[in-house]
Amino acid sequence: MANAYWPYFDPEYESLSLRINPPRASVDNSSCPECTVVKVDSVNKPGILLEVVQVLSDLDLIITKAYISSDGGWFMDVFHVIDQQGKKITDGKTIDYIEKALGPKGHITAGAKTWPSKQVGVHSVGDHTAIELIGRDRPGLLSEISAVLANLRFNVAAAEVWTHNRRIACVLYVNDDTTCRAVGDQTRLSLMEEQLKNILRGCDDEDSEKVARTSFSMGFTHVDRRLHQMFFADRDYEGGGVTADQVDHTPSFKPEITVERLEDKGYSVVNVKCRDRAKLMFDIVCTLTDMQYVVFHAAISSDGPHASQEYYIRHMDGCILDTEGEKERVIKCLEAAIRRRVSEGLSLELCAKDRVGLLSEVTRILRENGLSVTRAGVSTVGEQAVNVFYVRDASGNPVDMKTIEALRKEIGHTMLFNVKKVPASRSAYKEPEASIAGWPKTSFFFGNLFERFLA
């Protein structure tokens, strides 16, 4: 790596600077006719860009343009954002949340930085134990995992499940079905861990040391970031050959990523061009941050279904990317991060009264109908469970609508059931389609489905 200047962050000075110059956040709906402009000014500190992007992503806001500058001791960001329907942000509560989370109180109180359900180890429905699993994916695996938890009388209060490159990673939040609190019995936890490991090992794999890992976590890492970290540690970006994920993606989807040197300024320049989608910027900034790179400047823009993002980076030690091996590794890791969240096909949204074994029942029915889950989100709001499953045919073919109708007949009488086609790109928000069930289009954010349930 070639050396370049990197300012030293003294912890005491950083704290003093924040007190003297507290961060400022403003939400402007008058400057641009098509979007809301969010401006953030703050004393610079490591990881601040990821914190800001994380807040906007957790609100399911779409970033259409962004300009980042954080050279020296000051951090200045401008984001052009819209909601999932392509409109400005006009909800007073959302605007107030943004200004508080990105303002002085947000940087002092860590709990205000993200929605509670987006942190590993924290959830709004009582105490819980966070379980992290990673292993080789196969059809029906999520059903088997949830069945083990149900048989051991663990209630799944929330969960996030991603699949990529024939691997599955998930973070599950469980509690005791009688006390609704975190499980403290080490014997029960050990039994659960043993049974989950046996399930994850239940497939032949030539790379046996990568088959499975199970762990318990009570940390405070953002769950999406934690899933990226788990896949990164699992080295999913090194997978070779054509995977099921790649078969589903059209050739035009493959991200175009380049890394160049800007020697006169002492930066490495990362250019990303790919199909646009929600949370794309978060996934890229998250990956660069966890690879120990610092973003000094960036420009992000969207043109129809395509996104163009440019980042001026250095390693935390002040070096730029000097070797072809380093550049290739960054390219592979960014491509993997972009692909992990991509889901094409159908999404199933379900809302029902929460109970032990509900997730096991739903995933069993999906498996029996020949559907494979590529991504899933489970949340609990009061006494209601809100689940979203991205599914495809287990053989890789498009899902037959006869299968969906059979699902509706089987579970539609006990829970709200909504089906919609996942848009090929973010530009689909401009022309909302009616969902198959006749409900309006919704985002992946669980609150929208639950609000319809209460209406």
Buried (B, 14 or more C-beta within 10 A) or exposed (E): BBEBEBEEEEEEEBEEBBEEBBBEBBBEEEEBEEBBBBBBBBBBBEEBBBBBBBBBBBBBBBBBBBBBBBBEBEBBBBBBBBBBEBEBBEEEEBBEBBBBBBBBEBBEEEEBBBBEBBBBBBBEBBBBBBBBBBBBBBBBBBBBBBBBBBEBBBBBBBBBBBBBBBBBBBBBBBBBBEEEEBBEEEEBBEEBBEBBBEBBBBEEBEEEEBBBBBEBBEEBBBBBBBBBBBBBEBBBBEBEEEBBBBEBBEEEBBBEBEBEBEEEEBBBBBEBBBBBBBBBBBBBBBBBBBBEBBBBBBBBBBEEBBBBBBBBBBBEEBBBBBEEEBBEBBBBBBBBBBBBBBBBBBBBBBBBEBEBBBBBBBBBBBBEBBBBBBBBBBBBBEEBBBBBBBBBBBEEEEBEEEBBEBBBEEBEEEBBBBBBBBBBBBBBBEEBEEBBBEBEBBBBBBBBBBEBBEE
